[in-house]
Amino acid sequence: GLVYLGIEEARSLLGLGPVATGVEAVLHDPYAAPAVAADINDKLGLPYYAESWTEVHRNVFEALQLEKTVYFLVLLLIILVSSFTIVSALYMIVMAKRRDIAVLKAMGATDRSVAAIFVAKGLLIGCFGTAAGVLLGYLACAALDRYEFIDLPEGVFYVSTLPVRIVASNFAMVASASRNAVVSASCQRHAW
């Protein structure tokens, strides 16, 4: 596949005159390449054709998208396990505090008010964990984006360092999934 040679030798080899068969452009924002290629295609039309680097390497990006989906599912499973950990921790707290609960009930506390204490505690733990996770994830992504300290093997990838793109909707999806898991785990009736 790939040969490096001078433009005059390439023209001679292909039997072409003084013409160029391709032009390459580099953009400041590489993620704008598909839109720019579509705009060029609209303006120039056939016989000219522009394609972005995402189209040239479509298989790589489809594989990366599949990996992102799988990682998101794995992250959801981790969140699910964490929510079960919250439930079991609350259950153990309830078991350890049986005497205190009995004192509260003897003083007139209802089952609902005692349960609300433990639901609030579970929500506090889960919400703090979610907020800390989102913050630490953002800081890690920002550090990777700024300092580029993870090098990729040469010749395997088209970039030399791990590219990072911080997308707010990804953070929102993970935080929402975590929040929903925490709320459902904290409100489990059988924990108390």
Residue, then its C-alpha position, 0 to 999 in steps of 0.5 A: g500500500l503506501v509509496y513515498l515519491g516526488i510529485e514529478e515521479a508520481r505524475s510520470l508513473l501515472g501518466l499525468g500532466p502537471v496536475a494534482t489528483g488530491v489536496e489535503a487540508v489540516l483544520h485547527d479543530p479536527y472534529a469539524a472535519p466531517a462538516v467541512a468535507a460535506d461543505i466542500n462536497d456541496k460547493l464543488g460537486l462531482p467530479y471532485y470529492a472530499e472525505s474527512w479523516t473520520e470517513v477514511h478511518r471509519n472502521v477504527f471509529e466504529a470500533l471506538q464507538l462500540e468500545k465506548t458503549v461497552y465501557f458505559l455498560v460496564l460502568l453501569l454494572i459497577i454503579l449497580v454493584s455500588s448501589f447494592t453495597i450501599v443497601s448492604a451497608l445500610y442494612m448493617i447499620v440498621m442491625a448495629k443500631r437496633r437498640d437506638i432504633a428501639v429507644l427512638k420508637a419508645m420515645g414515639a418515633t414512627d417506622r416511617s421517620v426511622a426509615a427516613i433517617f436511613v434513607a437520608k443517610g443512603l442518599l447522602i452517601g450516594c450523592f456525595g459519591t456521585a459528585a466526587g466521582v464526576l468531579l474526579g473524572y472531570l479533573a482526570c480528563a482535563a489533566l489528560d487533555r492538557y498534559e497528554f501524559i499517556d503515550l500511544p505506540e507509534g505506527v499503531f494509531y494515527v495520534s501519538t498521545l491519548p486524545v481526550r474530548i470532554v463531553a458534558s452529556n457523557f458526564a450527565m448520563v453517568a451522574s444520572a445513572s448513578r443518581n437513579a441507582v442510589v435513589s432506588a438502592s436507598c429506598q429499598r423497603h427491606a433494608w429496614 
